[in-house]
Amino acid sequence: MNLTPDFTRNSLLRFHAGLARSTGIATAIVGLGMTFGYAGSDAQIDNVANSPRGTFRIEREAKRDNTGNSTTTFWISSAADPNQRVRLDETSDDPNNWHFFISPNEQWICTTVHEHSQLNSLRLYQRKTGLQFEQVATMDEEQAGHGWHFDRSALKGDQQPDETGRVYDYFVAWSSDSTRLLVERRSQLEAKKDGRNLWRRDYFYFNLGKGKLEHTQYLLTLNHAFSQYNPDQKKDVAMPAFAEPLAALPPEKELRDRYDAAERRLNKVYPAYLTQAGSEIQNPNAKQDRVRYQQQWLKARESGATSFADMGSKAERQRRKVLYLADATDNRAHELEDYLAERARYEEENKKSGGESQ
């Protein structure tokens, strides 16, 4: 797979993960920073994610005790009636470390949590009934997984001999049919003689129907290209987010219609993304970096689509290519929309606290 260098997404799109990770390619659109309170309550409530179909949202409710300490509770709230809400069985004293990604069919929520400087964990919730979601799995190097028994051999062991134990699990994408969740695992390797640490990347799927981890030919090819990298060299690769669906390939016309719609969506949001670069005080070259990355992303999208198509039968190759183009483009548009929404919320909060943009 011919992947393009200089993956500047990791420096440009960090707000969605507490300024420590790219926005990922979220299916759900991050909330626009709506802050409100229910009648008779002094709690501050923020809308942090909207479901793809607009039927519910994820809210965080912050309350302070008499000593000034704040605890945040997360809620699933009906979009039609905000008074109907169900608590997500989690609380946090640092809610900015939590980020939510909702599947296209609204039956799953993936949450990434920045636990500390050495660990980024991942949690998976499944819809049970109504607004109720139940945690069914965790990906956490410090404790055993909860719920499903995943085939850990899919990761080739928990920790490789040359790993330092510094591990970050990230959301990458849902498949368009909501049958797979693509996850990226980054692990730091032992320092070389020159004192520099390389990193290993591993991409794998949660098969949501089977409750197991898995690799495919496509992911094994991807992992080979990403096996080790040196972030200090500031040379990375543009990797369009694409997760293989398990459903049968749709007709080519349907796929082309999806691709055209995704292109229109991306062409609409991209100019706003470039305009926003002018407010990046700490990076005067932000606009140039974004243009360069987008050009590289376009090349990587084309080469990735060709590689994925070539892995299928001759009869399916054209449809496989259009499927990749459609889903990768739609995910990229979501990514930029999410970034702009999160950035707007961040700047609004910064104004209230008297700070300035980063």
Phi, psi and omega in degrees: 000124182274099183256144189268139183284172174070071183277074186288354177306326185289344176256338185266333190239055185262349186297326184292343178236051176062038182059025181233358183204153177298165181298350188069187179240080189283139175284320178278146180273128180298143182300157184270025175078026179293126179238130182204176178221148177281154181302136178077014181229143177261011181283146174263129184237126179246139173274117186250344177199141175249140180290153185303323181268359176077020183271336178211168176223161175256127180243154171240133183244117183256132176229141178252141177270186184295339181268358179094357178283140183249138175235135183249133175247142180256139183230147168260118187241139178292134178290328181285326182220095183302341178285345175267111181208153180231134182288134170277129192288061178212145170228159183209147173263358176218079186295340179294346179274358182252135180219136192243141180225120187255135184291157181304325180272003176064023180258354184222147172230125173258133180236129172255140184230123174278100185287312177193186187297341183257356189211131169237117185257169182225139179230148183233132181239142179243139179288132180257304178201142179056237180263007184274125174241139182240135178291128183241347182199151173227154172234097188217120184289347185263349180211161181294147179298149182257138174091246184298152173265101181276151177282091184295342178297342177295339177264005181060043179098155183292311181221127180283156183302332184262012179269148181273345184101356176275111190226139177230124175256129185233145168289139174242305183193154165268149169289155185295340178261008177061032177257344182223148174241122179268127183237144175248128177248120177250128180230135180280138179261159178304144183296145175279183182299330180277003177087357181273146177256127169272167179234148176251138174247141173224125176257134179211163180256145155270115171280107190289335179282320182269341182069038182224158172275150179204154169248156174233174177303319179299314182290324178296322176294318179297315181296325178298320180289332185252016191306315179217146177207157180245105182295338181292337179280353179054031175236115180229197182233147174278118183239095177303136183282120180209126176244130184291123175285158177265342180293157178298149180298130176290170175299152184299323180298318178298318179295319180293323176297319177296318180296316179298318179295320179294321178297318178297320180294317180294318180295336178282318186274332186299317178301321178294324178295320177291319179299319181297335182302334180295342180267002181280089186299320185279355178221088181295344180262018186302315182296316179298318179298320182290321177297315180298316180295319181298322177297319179290323177298318179298319178294317180293324178299315181294314181291323178295319179296319180295316180297315180296320179296320182293343178280349180260180179290161181301323182291336185256353190301315182295317179292324178297321180294315181293324176302312179300313181300317182295310184289318180296321180291318178297319179294321178296318177298316177301318182302313181290322176299317179297317180299313182296320179294317180293321179296320179297318179294318180298316182293324178295316178295324181294322177297319181295327182269358178082016180269192179224159184298153179268000000 
